[in-house]
Amino acid sequence: MRQLTIAHAHCDLYCGVYDPAQAKIEAMSVHKIAQKYQDSTDPVFKDRALLLKEERAELVKHHLMVLWADFFTEEHRKEHSELDDLMWRGIHQAGEAKKSADPAEGEKLLDLIDQIGEIFWKTDKAKDMGVYPPS
């Protein structure tokens, strides 16, 4: 009998669809869930909120890693000397927000994603791959 192996990726086919908005949407959820957690007195709700917040924070880490590894090039890293540190701090901050119920950790994460987004949209490559360009 043949065993089926399931693989998950974004997407290593080089689909050409990248946008920091994916990370930002998840980070906004992390922030809002932490706020709702703080406002609630329902222990069941609070347990669910923590679980969902941690899942969303892990997705932020994933989306940032995809941008860092698959979208940004060596040329981008040279043009934007702060990029590697910014990406590392964003991924690290997603971990901080994951393990914290403090909405301020989500705010820090959103700020870092916005900085990453600024660099993303400065690249010529983003014009053909980004979904939600800034207005």
N, CA, C and O atoms as a MOPAC input file, in Angstrom:
PM7 MOZYME 1SCF
protein

 N      0.84700 1    -1.18500 1     0.00000 1
 C      0.00000 1     0.00000 1     0.00000 1
 C      0.88900 1     1.24400 1     0.00000 1
 O      1.86000 1     1.32900 1     0.75200 1
 N      0.55200 1     2.17100 1    -0.82700 1
 C      1.30000 1     3.41900 1    -0.95900 1
 C      0.88700 1     4.40500 1     0.12400 1
 O     -0.30300 1     4.62500 1     0.35100 1
 N      1.87400 1     4.99900 1     0.79100 1
 C      1.58800 1     5.98400 1     1.83400 1
 C      1.63400 1     7.38200 1     1.24100 1
 O      2.52500 1     7.71300 1     0.46000 1
 N      0.67500 1     8.18000 1     1.61900 1
 C      0.56200 1     9.53900 1     1.12700 1
 C      1.30200 1    10.49200 1     2.06500 1
 O      1.12800 1    10.42300 1     3.28200 1
 N      2.10800 1    11.36100 1     1.51700 1
 C      2.79700 1    12.37800 1     2.30300 1
 C      2.22400 1    13.73100 1     1.92800 1
 O      2.14300 1    14.07700 1     0.75000 1
 N      1.83000 1    14.48800 1     2.92900 1
 C      1.26500 1    15.81500 1     2.69100 1
 C      2.35600 1    16.84500 1     2.93500 1
 O      3.02500 1    16.82400 1     3.96900 1
 N      2.52700 1    17.73500 1     1.98700 1
 C      3.50400 1    18.80500 1     2.11400 1
 C      2.78300 1    20.14700 1     2.17100 1
 O      1.75000 1    20.33800 1     1.52800 1
 N      3.33100 1    21.06000 1     2.93600 1
 C      2.76000 1    22.39900 1     3.04700 1
 C      3.83800 1    23.39900 1     2.65000 1
 O      4.98500 1    23.29200 1     3.08500 1
 N      3.47000 1    24.35600 1     1.83700 1
 C      4.44900 1    25.36500 1     1.42200 1
 C      3.73800 1    26.59400 1     0.89700 1
 O      2.56900 1    26.53500 1     0.51700 1
 N      4.43100 1    27.67400 1     0.87800 1
 C      4.02500 1    28.86400 1     0.14000 1
 C      5.27600 1    29.34000 1    -0.57400 1
 O      6.16700 1    29.94600 1     0.01900 1
 N      5.31200 1    29.06100 1    -1.80000 1
 C      4.71900 1    27.88300 1    -2.34900 1
 C      5.76200 1    27.07400 1    -3.06200 1
 O      5.46000 1    26.01700 1    -3.61600 1
 N      6.97900 1    27.55100 1    -3.05900 1
 C      8.11900 1    26.90000 1    -3.69700 1
 C      7.87400 1    26.50900 1    -5.15300 1
 O      8.70500 1    25.84000 1    -5.76700 1
 N      6.75300 1    26.91800 1    -5.69700 1
 C      6.54800 1    26.89400 1    -7.14500 1
 C      6.87800 1    28.26600 1    -7.70300 1
 O      6.85000 1    28.50000 1    -8.91100 1
 N      7.19200 1    29.16300 1    -6.78000 1
 C      7.40900 1    30.55800 1    -7.11000 1
 C      6.16600 1    31.11600 1    -7.81200 1
 O      6.19700 1    31.52800 1    -8.97100 1
 N      5.08700 1    31.10400 1    -7.05200 1
 C      3.80100 1    31.52400 1    -7.60100 1
 C      3.74700 1    33.00900 1    -7.92800 1
 O      2.96000 1    33.43200 1    -8.77400 1
 N      4.58300 1    33.80300 1    -7.26000 1
 C      4.61300 1    35.22600 1    -7.55600 1
 C      3.57800 1    36.04300 1    -6.81500 1
 O      3.30400 1    37.18100 1    -7.19700 1
 N      2.99400 1    35.48600 1    -5.75500 1
 C      2.02300 1    36.23100 1    -4.95200 1
 C      2.61600 1    36.41100 1    -3.55700 1
 O      2.72200 1    35.46600 1    -2.77500 1
 N      2.99300 1    37.64200 1    -3.27300 1
 C      3.57100 1    37.97400 1    -1.97500 1
 C      3.00900 1    39.31500 1    -1.54300 1
 O      2.75800 1    40.18500 1    -2.37700 1
 N      2.81200 1    39.48600 1    -0.25100 1
 C      2.35700 1    40.76400 1     0.26900 1
 C      2.46500 1    40.73700 1     1.78500 1
 O      2.00000 1    39.79100 1     2.42200 1
 N      3.07200 1    41.76200 1     2.37200 1
 C      3.13500 1    41.80800 1     3.83300 1
 C      1.75600 1    41.94000 1     4.47200 1
 O      1.62300 1    41.81500 1     5.68900 1
 N      0.73000 1    42.19100 1     3.66200 1
 C     -0.63300 1    42.27600 1     4.19700 1
 C     -1.05000 1    40.95900 1     4.84900 1
 O     -1.83300 1    40.96400 1     5.79900 1
 N     -0.53900 1    39.83500 1     4.35300 1
 C     -0.86700 1    38.54800 1     4.97800 1
 C     -0.41700 1    38.54100 1     6.42800 1
 O     -1.17200 1    38.15000 1     7.31800 1
 N      0.80800 1    38.97200 1     6.66200 1
 C      1.33600 1    39.02100 1     8.03300 1
 C      0.58800 1    40.06800 1     8.85200 1
 O      0.31700 1    39.86300 1    10.03500 1
 N      0.25600 1    41.18700 1     8.22000 1
 C     -0.40600 1    42.26200 1     8.95900 1
 C     -1.81400 1    41.86300 1     9.41100 1
 O     -2.21500 1    42.17700 1    10.53200 1
 N     -2.54600 1    41.19200 1     8.56900 1
 C     -3.89000 1    40.75500 1     8.95600 1
 C     -3.81800 1    39.84500 1    10.17900 1
 O     -4.59200 1    39.99500 1    11.12400 1
 N     -2.88000 1    38.90300 1    10.15000 1
 C     -2.73300 1    37.99200 1    11.29100 1
 C     -2.26400 1    38.75100 1    12.52900 1
 O     -2.71900 1    38.46600 1    13.63700 1
 N     -1.36100 1    39.71300 1    12.35500 1
 C     -0.87200 1    40.50000 1    13.49200 1
 C     -1.97600 1    41.36800 1    14.08500 1
 O     -2.03100 1    41.57000 1    15.29800 1
 N     -2.85100 1    41.87800 1    13.22700 1
 C     -3.99200 1    42.64600 1    13.74400 1
 C     -4.87800 1    41.75100 1    14.60200 1
 O     -5.40000 1    42.18700 1    15.62900 1
 N     -5.04600 1    40.49900 1    14.18000 1
 C     -5.82300 1    39.55000 1    14.98000 1
 C     -5.14800 1    39.30200 1    16.32300 1
 O     -5.81300 1    39.25800 1    17.35800 1
 N     -3.83500 1    39.14100 1    16.30700 1
 C     -3.08300 1    38.93000 1    17.55100 1
 C     -3.34900 1    40.09600 1    18.50500 1
 O     -3.65200 1    39.89200 1    19.68100 1
 N     -3.23400 1    41.29400 1    17.99300 1
 C     -3.44100 1    42.49600 1    18.81800 1
 C     -4.87200 1    42.57400 1    19.35000 1
 O     -5.08100 1    42.77700 1    20.54600 1
 N     -5.85300 1    42.41300 1    18.46600 1
 C     -7.26100 1    42.53100 1    18.87600 1
 C     -7.67000 1    41.40900 1    19.84300 1
 O     -8.43100 1    41.64000 1    20.78200 1
 N     -7.16400 1    40.20700 1    19.60800 1
 C     -7.49500 1    39.09900 1    20.50200 1
 C     -6.92700 1    39.36800 1    21.89000 1
 O     -7.58700 1    39.09700 1    22.89300 1
 N     -5.71000 1    39.89900 1    21.95600 1
 C     -5.11900 1    40.21900 1    23.26300 1
 C     -5.95600 1    41.27500 1    23.97900 1
 O     -6.13400 1    41.20600 1    25.19500 1
 N     -6.47100 1    42.25200 1    23.23200 1
 C     -7.34800 1    43.25400 1    23.84600 1
 C     -8.62000 1    42.60300 1    24.38800 1
 O     -9.03200 1    42.88100 1    25.51500 1
 N     -9.24100 1    41.73700 1    23.58400 1
 C    -10.46500 1    41.06700 1    24.01500 1
 C    -10.19900 1    40.16300 1    25.21800 1
 O    -11.03100 1    40.05700 1    26.11800 1
 N     -9.04800 1    39.52200 1    25.22700 1
 C     -8.64500 1    38.68600 1    26.36300 1
 C     -8.60800 1    39.53300 1    27.63800 1
 O     -9.13600 1    39.13100 1    28.67600 1
 N     -7.98800 1    40.69200 1    27.54800 1
 C     -7.86700 1    41.56800 1    28.71800 1
 C     -9.22800 1    42.06400 1    29.19800 1
 O     -9.42200 1    42.27100 1    30.39600 1
 N    -10.16100 1    42.25500 1    28.28800 1
 C    -11.47900 1    42.78800 1    28.62700 1
 C    -12.45600 1    41.73500 1    29.14700 1
 O    -13.51700 1    42.08200 1    29.66500 1
 N    -12.11600 1    40.47800 1    29.01700 1
 C    -13.05600 1    39.40700 1    29.36500 1
 C    -12.84200 1    38.88600 1    30.78500 1
 O    -11.73900 1    38.92200 1    31.33000 1
 N    -13.92500 1    38.40800 1    31.35000 1
 C    -13.85600 1    37.71400 1    32.64600 1
 C    -14.27900 1    36.25500 1    32.50800 1
 O    -14.31400 1    35.51300 1    33.49000 1
 N    -14.59800 1    35.85200 1    31.28700 1
 C    -15.04800 1    34.48900 1    31.00800 1
 C    -13.83200 1    33.57600 1    30.80200 1
 O    -13.09900 1    33.74000 1    29.82700 1
 N    -13.61300 1    32.62300 1    31.70300 1
 C    -12.41200 1    31.78100 1    31.58300 1
 C    -12.39400 1    30.91900 1    30.31900 1
 O    -11.32100 1    30.66200 1    29.77500 1
 N    -13.54000 1    30.47400 1    29.84600 1
 C    -13.58300 1    29.66900 1    28.62200 1
 C    -13.20200 1    30.54200 1    27.42500 1
 O    -12.41100 1    30.13300 1    26.57600 1
 N    -13.76600 1    31.73600 1    27.36800 1
 C    -13.41500 1    32.66700 1    26.29800 1
 C    -11.92400 1    32.96700 1    26.32400 1
 O    -11.26900 1    32.97300 1    25.28200 1
 N    -11.38900 1    33.21800 1    27.51800 1
 C     -9.97100 1    33.56700 1    27.64200 1
 C     -9.07900 1    32.41900 1    27.16300 1
 O     -8.06100 1    32.65600 1    26.51400 1
 N     -9.45600 1    31.18400 1    27.48000 1
 C     -8.68600 1    30.03100 1    27.00400 1
 C     -8.69800 1    29.96600 1    25.47700 1
 O     -7.65900 1    29.76200 1    24.85000 1
 N     -9.87800 1    30.14100 1    24.88600 1
 C     -9.98700 1    30.12400 1    23.42200 1
 C     -9.20000 1    31.26700 1    22.80100 1
 O     -8.54200 1    31.09700 1    21.77500 1
 N     -9.27300 1    32.43600 1    23.43400 1
 C     -8.56800 1    33.60100 1    22.91200 1
 C     -7.05800 1    33.34200 1    22.86900 1
 O     -6.40000 1    33.66800 1    21.88000 1
 N     -6.51900 1    32.76600 1    23.92400 1
 C     -5.08400 1    32.49000 1    23.94400 1
 C     -4.68700 1    31.51200 1    22.85100 1
 O     -3.67100 1    31.69600 1    22.18100 1
 N     -5.48200 1    30.48400 1    22.67400 1
 C     -5.19500 1    29.49800 1    21.63600 1
 C     -5.20300 1    30.14100 1    20.25000 1
 O     -4.28900 1    29.92600 1    19.45400 1
 N     -6.23100 1    30.92200 1    19.97100 1
 C     -6.33600 1    31.57500 1    18.66400 1
 C     -5.23000 1    32.59700 1    18.45200 1
 O     -4.68500 1    32.70400 1    17.35400 1
 N     -4.89600 1    33.34900 1    19.49800 1
 C     -3.82900 1    34.34800 1    19.39400 1
 C     -2.50200 1    33.67100 1    19.05700 1
 O     -1.73800 1    34.15900 1    18.22500 1
 N     -2.24100 1    32.55700 1    19.70500 1
 C     -0.99500 1    31.83200 1    19.43800 1
 C     -0.96300 1    31.28900 1    18.01200 1
 O      0.08200 1    31.32700 1    17.36200 1
 N     -2.08000 1    30.78900 1    17.52300 1
 C     -2.13900 1    30.31700 1    16.13200 1
 C     -1.87700 1    31.45300 1    15.15200 1
 O     -1.12700 1    31.28700 1    14.19000 1
 N     -2.49800 1    32.61300 1    15.39700 1
 C     -2.32500 1    33.76600 1    14.49800 1
 C     -0.87900 1    34.25100 1    14.53700 1
 O     -0.31600 1    34.59800 1    13.49800 1
 N     -0.27300 1    34.28000 1    15.71800 1
 C      1.11800 1    34.72300 1    15.83200 1
 C      2.05100 1    33.78000 1    15.07600 1
 O      3.01900 1    34.22600 1    14.46000 1
 N      1.76800 1    32.50100 1    15.11900 1
 C      2.57800 1    31.54000 1    14.37000 1
 C      2.42700 1    31.77800 1    12.86400 1
 O      3.39300 1    31.63000 1    12.11500 1
 N      1.24000 1    32.13900 1    12.42700 1
 C      1.04500 1    32.46700 1    11.01100 1
 C      1.82000 1    33.72800 1    10.61400 1
 O      2.34400 1    33.81200 1     9.50300 1
 N      1.89300 1    34.70300 1    11.51900 1
 C      2.69900 1    35.89400 1    11.24000 1
 C      4.14000 1    35.47200 1    10.99400 1
 O      4.76500 1    35.90200 1    10.02400 1
 N      4.66600 1    34.62700 1    11.88000 1
 C      6.04100 1    34.16000 1    11.71700 1
 C      6.22500 1    33.49300 1    10.35300 1
 O      7.21400 1    33.73500 1     9.66100 1
 N      5.27600 1    32.66700 1     9.98300 1
 C      5.34400 1    31.97300 1     8.69500 1
 C      5.36200 1    32.96500 1     7.52800 1
 O      6.20700 1    32.87000 1     6.63900 1
 N      4.43300 1    33.90900 1     7.53800 1
 C      4.33800 1    34.85700 1     6.42800 1
 C      5.58500 1    35.73600 1     6.33200 1
 O      6.03500 1    36.05200 1     5.23100 1
 N      6.13800 1    36.12600 1     7.46200 1
 C      7.36500 1    36.91600 1     7.42800 1
 C      8.53600 1    36.08700 1     6.91500 1
 O      9.36300 1    36.58600 1     6.15300 1
 N      8.61000 1    34.83900 1     7.32300 1
 C      9.68500 1    33.97300 1     6.82700 1
 C      9.58900 1    33.77900 1     5.31600 1
 O     10.60800 1    33.75600 1     4.62500 1
 N      8.37400 1    33.64100 1     4.80500 1
 C      8.18900 1    33.49600 1     3.35900 1
 C      8.68900 1    34.74900 1     2.63700 1
 O      9.38500 1    34.64800 1     1.62700 1
 N      8.33700 1    35.92100 1     3.15200 1
 C      8.82400 1    37.15600 1     2.52800 1
 C     10.34900 1    37.20700 1     2.57500 1
 O     10.99600 1    37.53500 1     1.58100 1
 N     10.90900 1    36.88500 1     3.71600 1
 C     12.34900 1    36.99900 1     3.90000 1
 C     13.09600 1    36.01400 1     3.00000 1
 O     14.08800 1    36.36700 1     2.36400 1
 N     12.61300 1    34.79100 1     2.95900 1
 C     13.33600 1    33.74300 1     2.23600 1
 C     12.99600 1    33.68000 1     0.74800 1
 O     13.86000 1    33.35600 1    -0.06700 1
 N     11.75800 1    33.98400 1     0.38300 1
 C     11.31400 1    33.76900 1    -0.99400 1
 C     11.11500 1    35.04200 1    -1.80600 1
 O     11.25800 1    35.01700 1    -3.02900 1
 N     10.79300 1    36.14100 1    -1.15700 1
 C     10.55500 1    37.37400 1    -1.90800 1
 C     11.80500 1    38.25200 1    -1.97900 1
 O     12.26200 1    38.60000 1    -3.06800 1
 N     12.35100 1    38.60500 1    -0.82300 1
 C     13.48000 1    39.52300 1    -0.79200 1
 C     14.72900 1    38.85100 1    -1.35700 1
 O     15.01700 1    37.68700 1    -1.07700 1
 N     15.45000 1    39.61500 1    -2.15200 1
 C     16.64300 1    39.11100 1    -2.82500 1
 C     17.90100 1    39.67500 1    -2.16900 1
 O     17.84100 1    40.54200 1    -1.29800 1
 N     19.02700 1    39.15700 1    -2.61300 1
 C     20.31600 1    39.67700 1    -2.14700 1
 C     20.43000 1    41.17000 1    -2.47600 1
 O     20.95700 1    41.95200 1    -1.68400 1
 N     19.93200 1    41.55100 1    -3.64600 1
 C     19.94700 1    42.96200 1    -4.03800 1
 C     19.12800 1    43.81400 1    -3.07000 1
 O     19.55400 1    44.90300 1    -2.68600 1
 N     17.95400 1    43.31900 1    -2.67600 1
 C     17.12200 1    44.05000 1    -1.70500 1
 C     17.86000 1    44.20700 1    -0.37900 1
 O     17.80300 1    45.26100 1     0.25400 1
 N     18.54900 1    43.15500 1     0.03000 1
 C     19.28800 1    43.18700 1     1.29200 1
 C     20.41900 1    44.20600 1     1.22900 1
 O     20.73300 1    44.84600 1     2.23200 1
 N     21.02500 1    44.35900 1     0.07100 1
 C     22.09200 1    45.34600 1    -0.08800 1
 C     21.51500 1    46.76300 1    -0.12600 1
 O     22.07400 1    47.67800 1     0.47900 1
 N     20.41000 1    46.94400 1    -0.82900 1
 C     19.77400 1    48.26500 1    -0.94000 1
 C     19.20600 1    48.74000 1     0.39700 1
 O     19.18400 1    49.93900 1     0.67600 1
 N     18.75200 1    47.80600 1     1.21000 1
 C     18.10400 1    48.13300 1     2.48600 1
 C     18.85700 1    47.40500 1     3.59100 1
 O     18.47300 1    46.31300 1     4.01000 1
 N     19.93000 1    48.02600 1     4.05200 1
 C     20.82800 1    47.37300 1     5.00600 1
 C     20.12800 1    46.97300 1     6.30600 1
 O     20.61100 1    46.09800 1     7.02500 1
 N     19.01400 1    47.59800 1     6.60600 1
 C     18.27700 1    47.29100 1     7.82900 1
 C     17.33500 1    46.09700 1     7.67400 1
 O     16.73400 1    45.65200 1     8.65100 1
 N     17.20200 1    45.57900 1     6.45400 1
 C     16.19000 1    44.55700 1     6.16600 1
 C     16.35500 1    43.28400 1     6.99200 1
 O     15.39000 1    42.81800 1     7.59900 1
 N     17.55500 1    42.71800 1     7.02600 1
 C     17.74000 1    41.47000 1     7.76300 1
 C     17.40200 1    41.63400 1     9.23900 1
 O     16.71800 1    40.79500 1     9.82400 1
 N     17.88300 1    42.71700 1     9.83300 1
 C     17.58800 1    42.95400 1    11.25000 1
 C     16.09600 1    43.17700 1    11.46000 1
 O     15.52300 1    42.68300 1    12.43100 1
 N     15.47500 1    43.90600 1    10.56900 1
 C     14.04200 1    44.18000 1    10.66900 1
 C     13.22100 1    42.89600 1    10.55100 1
 O     12.26100 1    42.69600 1    11.29500 1
 N     13.60000 1    42.03200 1     9.61700 1
 C     12.88600 1    40.75900 1     9.46200 1
 C     13.07200 1    39.89800 1    10.70500 1
 O     12.11500 1    39.30500 1    11.20300 1
 N     14.30600 1    39.83000 1    11.20600 1
 C     14.56000 1    39.03200 1    12.41600 1
 C     13.74600 1    39.56400 1    13.58100 1
 O     13.12900 1    38.79500 1    14.31800 1
 N     13.74300 1    40.89700 1    13.75100 1
 C     12.98800 1    41.48500 1    14.86100 1
 C     11.48800 1    41.24000 1    14.70800 1
 O     10.79600 1    41.00800 1    15.69900 1
 N     10.97900 1    41.28800 1    13.46700 1
 C      9.56300 1    41.01200 1    13.23900 1
 C      9.19900 1    39.58100 1    13.60900 1
 O      8.19100 1    39.34200 1    14.27300 1
 N     10.01900 1    38.63500 1    13.17900 1
 C      9.76200 1    37.22600 1    13.49600 1
 C      9.88300 1    36.99700 1    14.99900 1
 O      9.06500 1    36.29800 1    15.59800 1
 N     10.90000 1    37.58500 1    15.59400 1
 C     11.07700 1    37.46900 1    17.04700 1
 C      9.89400 1    38.09500 1    17.79200 1
 O      9.40400 1    37.53000 1    18.77000 1
 N      9.44000 1    39.25600 1    17.33000 1
 C      8.31600 1    39.93100 1    17.99000 1
 C      7.02600 1    39.12400 1    17.86000 1
 O      6.19000 1    39.14200 1    18.76400 1
 N      6.86200 1    38.42600 1    16.75700 1
 C      5.69000 1    37.54200 1    16.63400 1
 C      5.73500 1    36.48000 1    17.72900 1
 O      4.70000 1    36.11900 1    18.28900 1
 N      6.91400 1    35.98700 1    18.03100 1
 C      7.06300 1    35.03100 1    19.13000 1
 C      6.74600 1    35.65700 1    20.47100 1
 O      6.12600 1    35.02300 1    21.32400 1
 N      7.16900 1    36.90600 1    20.66600 1
 C      6.85700 1    37.60500 1    21.91800 1
 C      5.34700 1    37.80200 1    22.06400 1
 O      4.78600 1    37.60000 1    23.14100 1
 N      4.70100 1    38.19700 1    20.97200 1
 C      3.24500 1    38.39200 1    21.00800 1
 C      2.51900 1    37.06400 1    21.20700 1
 O      1.44800 1    37.01200 1    21.81200 1
 N      3.11000 1    36.00700 1    20.69800 1
 C      2.51000 1    34.67700 1    20.84000 1
 C      2.44900 1    34.26000 1    22.30100 1
 O      1.45700 1    33.68200 1    22.74500 1
 N      3.50100 1    34.55000 1    23.04300 1
 C      3.55300 1    34.07800 1    24.42900 1
 C      3.03800 1    35.09200 1    25.44000 1
 O      3.08900 1    34.84300 1    26.64500 1
 N      2.54700 1    36.22700 1    24.97000 1
 C      2.06300 1    37.27900 1    25.85900 1
 C      0.58900 1    37.57200 1    25.61000 1
 O      0.09900 1    37.42600 1    24.49000 1
 N     -0.10200 1    37.97900 1    26.64300 1
 C     -1.49200 1    38.42200 1    26.49400 1
 C     -1.58100 1    39.94800 1    26.53700 1
 O     -2.67100 1    40.50600 1    26.66700 1
 N     -0.44700 1    40.61100 1    26.42900 1
 C     -0.39000 1    42.07200 1    26.46500 1
 C     -0.59300 1    42.62900 1    25.05700 1
 O      0.20200 1    42.34100 1    24.16200 1
 N     -1.64600 1    43.42100 1    24.84800 1
 C     -1.88200 1    43.99400 1    23.52000 1
 C     -0.71600 1    44.83700 1    23.00900 1
 O     -0.56000 1    44.99400 1    21.79900 1
 N      0.09400 1    45.37400 1    23.89700 1
 C      1.24000 1    46.19200 1    23.48400 1
 C      2.22900 1    45.37200 1    22.65500 1
 O      2.89500 1    45.92000 1    21.77600 1
 N      2.33300 1    44.08200 1    22.91900 1
 C      3.22200 1    43.23500 1    22.12400 1
 C      2.71000 1    43.13100 1    20.69200 1
 O      3.50100 1    43.09000 1    19.74900 1
 N      1.39300 1    43.08900 1    20.52800 1
 C      0.79900 1    43.08900 1    19.18700 1
 C      1.01900 1    44.41100 1    18.47000 1
 O      1.23200 1    44.43600 1    17.25700 1
 N      0.96700 1    45.51400 1    19.22000 1
 C      1.22000 1    46.82500 1    18.62200 1
 C      2.65100 1    46.91300 1    18.10200 1
 O      2.88400 1    47.43200 1    17.01000 1
 N      3.60000 1    46.41300 1    18.87200 1
 C      5.00100 1    46.40500 1    18.43700 1
 C      5.14900 1    45.58400 1    17.15400 1
 O      5.87600 1    45.96500 1    16.23700 1
 N      4.45300 1    44.46500 1    17.10900 1
 C      4.50000 1    43.60200 1    15.93500 1
 C      3.94400 1    44.32000 1    14.70800 1
 O      4.53900 1    44.26400 1    13.63200 1
 N      2.82500 1    44.98400 1    14.86500 1
 C      2.23000 1    45.72800 1    13.75200 1
 C      3.17400 1    46.81100 1    13.23700 1
 O      3.27600 1    47.01900 1    12.02800 1
 N      3.85500 1    47.49100 1    14.13200 1
 C      4.80100 1    48.52600 1    13.73400 1
 C      5.93400 1    47.93800 1    12.89400 1
 O      6.31400 1    48.51200 1    11.87400 1
 N      6.46700 1    46.81000 1    13.31400 1
 C      7.54700 1    46.17700 1    12.55700 1
 C      7.07500 1    45.71700 1    11.18200 1
 O      7.79900 1    45.85400 1    10.19700 1
 N      5.87000 1    45.17600 1    11.11600 1
 C      5.33000 1    44.73900 1     9.82400 1
 C      5.12500 1    45.93600 1     8.90400 1
 O      5.35400 1    45.83300 1     7.69900 1
 N      4.70000 1    47.05700 1     9.44900 1
 C      4.55800 1    48.26400 1     8.62800 1
 C      5.91600 1    48.70500 1     8.06200 1
 O      6.00300 1    49.12700 1     6.90900 1
 N      6.96200 1    48.60700 1     8.87100 1
 C      8.30400 1    48.96800 1     8.39200 1
 C      8.75800 1    48.00400 1     7.28900 1
 O      9.36100 1    48.42700 1     6.30300 1
 N      8.47000 1    46.73100 1     7.45700 1
 C      8.80000 1    45.74100 1     6.42800 1
 C      8.01000 1    46.04300 1     5.15700 1
 O      8.54200 1    45.96700 1     4.04900 1
 N      6.74300 1    46.38400 1     5.32900 1
 C      5.89600 1    46.72000 1     4.18800 1
 C      6.41200 1    47.92000 1     3.41100 1
 O      6.31800 1    47.95000 1     2.18400 1
 N      6.96000 1    48.91300 1     4.11400 1
 C      7.51900 1    50.08300 1     3.43300 1
 C      8.65400 1    49.66500 1     2.49600 1
 O      8.74000 1    50.13700 1     1.36300 1
 N      9.51900 1    48.77800 1     2.98100 1
 C     10.62100 1    48.29900 1     2.14200 1
 C     10.07000 1    47.46000 1     0.99700 1
 O     10.49000 1    47.61600 1    -0.15000 1
 N      9.13400 1    46.57500 1     1.30300 1
 C      8.53000 1    45.71700 1     0.28200 1
 C      8.02200 1    46.55400 1    -0.88500 1
 O      8.32700 1    46.25600 1    -2.04000 1
 N      7.25000 1    47.59900 1    -0.59300 1
 C      6.62200 1    48.38300 1    -1.65400 1
 C      7.59400 1    49.30900 1    -2.37400 1
 O      7.25100 1    49.87600 1    -3.41100 1
 N      8.80300 1    49.47100 1    -1.84000 1
 C      9.83100 1    50.24100 1    -2.54700 1
 C     10.50000 1    49.41700 1    -3.64000 1
 O     11.16300 1    49.97600 1    -4.51300 1
 N     10.33800 1    48.11800 1    -3.60400 1
 C     10.99700 1    47.26200 1    -4.59400 1
 C     10.19100 1    47.21400 1    -5.88200 1
 O      8.96000 1    47.24800 1    -5.86100 1
 N     10.89400 1    47.13500 1    -6.99400 1
 C     10.21300 1    46.97400 1    -8.28500 1
 C      9.49400 1    45.63400 1    -8.34400 1
 O      8.43600 1    45.51600 1    -8.96200 1
 N     10.06700 1    44.63600 1    -7.70400 1
 C      9.50000 1    43.29200 1    -7.70800 1
 C      8.08800 1    43.26700 1    -7.09400 1
 O      7.24400 1    42.47800 1    -7.51800 1
 N      7.83700 1    44.11300 1    -6.11800 1
 C      6.53000 1    44.13200 1    -5.44400 1
 C      5.40500 1    44.55700 1    -6.37200 1
 O      4.26000 1    44.13900 1    -6.20100 1
 N      5.73000 1    45.38400 1    -7.35000 1
 C      4.69100 1    45.89700 1    -8.25800 1
 C      3.98800 1    44.76000 1    -9.01500 1
 O      2.81500 1    44.87400 1    -9.37200 1
 N      4.71300 1    43.67800 1    -9.25000 1
 C      4.12800 1    42.54200 1    -9.96600 1
 C      3.62400 1    41.43200 1    -9.05100 1
 O      2.97000 1    40.49400 1    -9.50800 1
 N      3.92400 1    41.53500 1    -7.77000 1
 C      3.59600 1    40.43400 1    -6.85900 1
 C      2.68700 1    40.83900 1    -5.72500 1
 O      1.96400 1    39.99900 1    -5.19000 1
 N      2.70100 1    42.10300 1    -5.34200 1
 C      1.89300 1    42.55100 1    -4.22900 1
 C      0.41700 1    42.60100 1    -4.58800 1
 O      0.04200 1    42.82100 1    -5.74000 1
 N     -0.39500 1    42.39500 1    -3.58600 1
 C     -1.84300 1    42.36400 1    -3.79000 1
 C     -2.49900 1    43.66700 1    -3.35000 1
 O     -3.40300 1    44.16400 1    -4.02200 1
 N     -2.05100 1    44.22300 1    -2.22900 1
 C     -2.67500 1    45.40900 1    -1.66800 1
 C     -1.66500 1    46.56100 1    -1.57700 1
 O     -1.14600 1    46.84500 1    -0.49800 1
 N     -1.38900 1    47.22000 1    -2.70100 1
 C     -0.43100 1    48.33200 1    -2.64400 1
 C     -0.96900 1    49.47700 1    -1.79400 1
 O     -2.17800 1    49.68800 1    -1.70800 1
 N     -0.06000 1    50.20700 1    -1.17100 1
 C     -0.51800 1    51.35000 1    -0.37000 1
 C     -1.18500 1    52.39200 1    -1.25600 1
 O     -0.85900 1    52.52000 1    -2.43700 1
 N     -2.11900 1    53.13100 1    -0.67700 1
 C     -2.80200 1    54.14900 1    -1.47300 1
 C     -2.04100 1    55.43500 1    -1.52100 1
 O     -2.48700 1    56.39200 1    -2.15300 1

